[in-house]
């Protein structure tokens, strides 16, 4: 197994873990953490691709994408956490009701 | 600054930052000025495209693959015009809608509204002129963040939960899309759409899993059935101008990316079964959304479910582009789908604004409470009726032409089953629109007190409704513009499949 394959496989595992957390956990903060793990998987894959594409140095384009991606993910996470807090203030719980109609 | 591209992106984003720093009262007026300015820039770009063909712009003078290229053909120009037109009218509407200074809560709402509104406009513009996969991701994500914040603006448990569901779905969708982009970059080593299209030509390099990630993510954002569950409550809980813009434009933006990638870039990679599957999900969306719209008791939820149905029509154009042999129907299918996008943008914008006016005046939006609307809010009733006509697709609306072209394509490509779906969807939409209109015309004792409605709100929805009708009367120019750059000339000629 090459270095690239190792990291790509690790990205796949992280992706699955994040997806599991996102769908199975009910608490909003845990869902957000799950999404961030998925994000980490994507960034890991991009860095692995940068390593695979290396010539004299690693491919810079995926690095730029990861940097931007981190900024975007942090902003979205901040918004999600702020919303989760407001929901807890309003309803006393950090979970969404199962039934859409009652919300 | 000498290029319309610069204005299209600079005006709204700079405005978003500046209005954030300004005192509250001047914000709505500056926002209005900037949306009008953006419309002018979109008009400028569209006339350049019309006269000179597709326009490109290299940001900072750096060419692809290193720099970021912006690009506009007829399709982009038309969608930019639609976007800024709808946003301008909704901005006029918001002047009236947020003028309730007396209520402290709505005043904070109005203050935060303007900067977010301009960010939304800027990200829509950026999306329609983006020419690389990663730029599209950034634009989609900005759009989501601005959109979610605008939904949650109304405050209260319902709006916050709806915003949260929207954010969770859209965040996941963005990451799926980004995963797809990472895999595509691994395959092609470039992000520029034109370069990828070149490399993918012939379909010999068709990274199926990457495309599945990309289209799954975008499908969630476009509220394609069965990924639509986040949409109705998000669109129904938002303040009226936000509902209008989310349904009219934001959902379409995700669809635009699908269309661009599917037909323009990966035309040779996507297979006929995939196209049939996309069409089947669209058809399911049409039927499911329409049935839900029939069952809902609240006006804004009816209109929101109808968006799920109307998005379904757009996905029908993918199976219609396939089919055996050459034929003009490919252009019919594609242009009909795009025209449906536009016409629905104006009609749905008008409907949501009118629904917001009713909610504003009556204090609730139960359909049973809409009685006597013809006497209390005659102009809103008229815009409701006209937008209803356009939604169902009766002549002379733009949707009529769009549906006619789609129907022609179903017959000529020998896929009659899609015609059945279009017919059934039309009947169902007729039923739920009739339900609303008949409630409005039921003469009844008027409610004791209704809140006086600023005139600008009523006229904004009327003008939007009339535009959706006007698209049916003057279709030649939009279609000519749509052909510029002939982004889909390859597939129209029957080579692509």
Interface residues (C-beta under 8 A of the other chain):
Chain A: X15 X22 X28 X31 X35 X38 X39 X41 X42 X45 X46 X49 X52 X53 X59 X61 X62 X65 X68 X69 X72 X75 X76 X79 X80 X83 X84 X86 X87 X90 X91 X96 X97 X100 X103
Chain B: X65 X134 X137 X138 X141 X144 X145 X148 X149 X152 X156 X157 X158 X160 X161 X162 X163 X164 X165 X167 X168 X171 X172 X174 X175 X178 X179 X181 X182 X183 X185 X186 X189 X191 X229 X233
